[in-house]
Amino acid sequence: MEENITNQEEQVINNIEEPKQEAESCECKSEKKCGCKCLPIVNCILLVGLILLYIFHFTGIGAKGGKSLANADAKAPVAVGEGGVKIAYVNTDTLMAKYQYAIDLQKQLKDFQTAKENSYKQQMMQFQKDYEAYVKGGGENMTLSQQQAKEKELTERQQKLMNLEGEYSQQIAEKTMQESEKMTKAVYNFIREYNAQNQQFDIILSKSFSNSPILYGNEGMDITDEIVKGLNEEYAKVKEDK
């Protein structure tokens, strides 16, 4: 069996659990209800799969700046089976918990989500205040045409808020997807380049607690720590260069 085996590349990053948050809803306190709901919280990366379900095969992308990824402490390849296929695995739960890029990205996405939610809630609260003031006043000191104009204004604002809810949710989902895919590419390409300069495994599998094809793996095949170490070193350098 040749050392490099095609069509055997496995997942490297998958099944990152996302935190679940309940959507909030609010109703006007008057007898009439405004009919708007507060912005639902979109499940994030917080990892960030969101999104990170499968690894894509990207060619022609090497280590950033072409720096050497050689590691004198890298584990020696472990050959498995008669064909001598060299297999290793990465614990993705540990990787996502210790990879500083993933940690920082999770915070950035959460901040982005919170900003959108706060913006929506502020506009919603102002609408409720104006709506209740109009209902309570009963159109006092307004002509019939002024009352109709006010009701039309409130109806249009209500519709805009309902549309804004969907727009913000979509923006959060799109940003989460884009940033997570960017990180996935970075991790995949790092592992590919790192493996080429060190162990040269034929297959690197993904191991996680929630969903993994690996029920048990010899600890000698676990290269998580050295991958995380290399990823964090690269990320620290990238942040310094900014």
N, C-alpha and C positions, 0 to 999 in steps of 0.2 A: 504493500500500500504506500502510495507516495505521501511525502510529509505534509504537503498542503492539499487538503481535500475540499473540493468544491461542493456546493449545495449542502454543506453541513454546518453552516453558520447558524448558531442558535440565538435566542434572545439574550440580550445583555441587561437590558433594563425593562422591567414590566411590573404591572400590577402595583402601582403605588397607591396606597389607600388615601382616599380623600376624606377630609373631615366633613361631616354632615351638619348643616345648620338649617334650622326651620325658617321658612319664609314668614315674614311678619305681615299682618294685615291691620288696617285701621278703618274705622267708620266714623263719620261725622256724628256728633253728639245730638244733633237736632233730630226731629221726627223723620225728616227726609235724610236719606243716606247718600253720600257723595258717590259711592260705587267704585272708588279707587282702592287699590291695594298697594301697600308699601313694597318697595323693590325687593324681590326674592333674592336671597343670597345664592350666588352660583358656586357650586363646589369647585374648590381650587386644587392646585398642585400640591395643593399643599400636599402634593406631588404625587404639588405641585401636582393624569390621566385619563388620570386624566388624560387619557392623553398619552401617557408614556406606556402604551400597551405593547407595541411591537417595535423592533429596531429595523430601520431601513438600511439597505446596502448603498453606501455612498463611496464612490471611487474618486481617487485623485486628490484627497484631502489629507494632508499629513499633519504632523505636530506643528503647533504654532511656532513660526519663526524657524522651523527646521531644527530645533534644538535636540540634542541627544537625550533619549529616555532610558539609556542603559542603566541598570541597577545591579550593583554587585551583590546585593542581598536577595535578589529575586530567587524564588524557589525553582529547583530543577524540575523539568517536565516529568510527569508520571505517565508511563506507558500503560495502556489498558488493553487487554485482549490479545489474541494471537497476532493481529495485524500491527500491534504496537501503536495504536491511535493514542495521541497524547491529549488528555482531557483535564480541564480545570473548571472551577465555578466561582462566581462572584455572588456574595450575599447582598442582594439589592436593598434589603431593609437597612442593613448596616451602612451601605454606601450612601443612601439618601439621608440617613441620620447624621453622617459625619462629613459629607461633602459640603464644604462651605458655600460653594456656588448654589447648591440646591437650597441650603438654609437661607441664604440671602434672597434668592428668587422667591421663596415662599413668603418672606416678609414683604417684598415688593408687590407681589400679587395681592396680598392681604390688604396692604395700604391702598392700592388702586381700587380694590373692591369697596373698602370702607369709604373712600372719598366719593365714589359714585352713589353709594347708599345714602350718605349724609346729604348730598346735593338733592337727591330725590325727596328725602324726608323733609328737608327745609321747605322745598316748594310745595309739598303736600300739606304741611302744617299751615302755610300762609293761605293756601286755597281754602282749607277748612275754616280758618279764621274769617276770611271774607265771606264764605258761603253762609256760615252761621250768623254773621252780623246782618246779612241781607234778610235771611229768614226771620230772625228775631225782630228786625225793624219792620218787616211786613211792607216794604216799599214806601215807608213814611217819607213825606216830603218829595216824592217822585211822581212825575206824571206817568200816565200809562205807557207812553212811548219810552220813557226813561227806564221803567221797570222791565219792559221787553228787552231793551238794549242790555241792561244789567244781567238778565237771565241768559241772554245769548252769550255774553262775555264769560259767565261762569260755566256754561255748558262747553264752550270751546276750550277753556282752561282745563276742565276736567278731562276732555278727550286728549289734549296734549300731554297731560300727566300719564294717562294710560299708555300712550304711545312711547313716552319717555321711559317708562318702566321697562318695556321691551327692548328699547335701544340700549339702555344701560346694561341690561342682562347680556345682550349680544356682545357689547364691547368687552365686558369682563370675560366672557367665554372665549372670544377671539384672542384677546391678549394672553390668556392662560395657555391656549393652544399654541400660539406662536412662540412664546417664551419656553414652553416645555419642549417643543420640537427642537428648538435651538439647543437646549441643554442635552437632549437625547443625542443629537448629532455630535456634540462635543465629547460626550462620554464614549460613544461608540468609536469614534475616530481615535480617541486617546488610547483606548484598549487595543485597537488594531495596531497602532504604531508601537505601543509599548510591548505588545506581544512579539512583534517582528524583531525588536531589538533585544529581547530578553529570552523568555522561555520558548517561544515558538510552538505554542499549543496548537493542535489541529482543531479542537473544539473548546469553546468557553461557554459554559451554561450559566443560567440565571437561577439563583436559589432565593426563595422568600418564604415567609411564614404562611401567608394567606393563600398563595397560589403558585405552585412550583412543580416542575416535572421531577424534582429531586426530593426523595423522601429521606435519603441518607447519603452523605458524601464523606469519603475519607478526608480528614483534616489536611492531609498532605496535598489535596487538590484545591484547597481554599486559598485563593490569591486576593481576597478582598482587601486585606490591610495594605498590601503594597500598591494596589490600584488606587485606593483612597488616598494614600500618602502621595502618590504621583499626581493625582488630580488636584489635590490641595496645593501642592507646590507650583503646579502650572497656573492655577487660579490666582495664587498670591502674586506671581510674577506679572500676570496680566493686569491685575489691579494696580500694581506699582507703575506700570508703563502708561497707565491712563493719565 
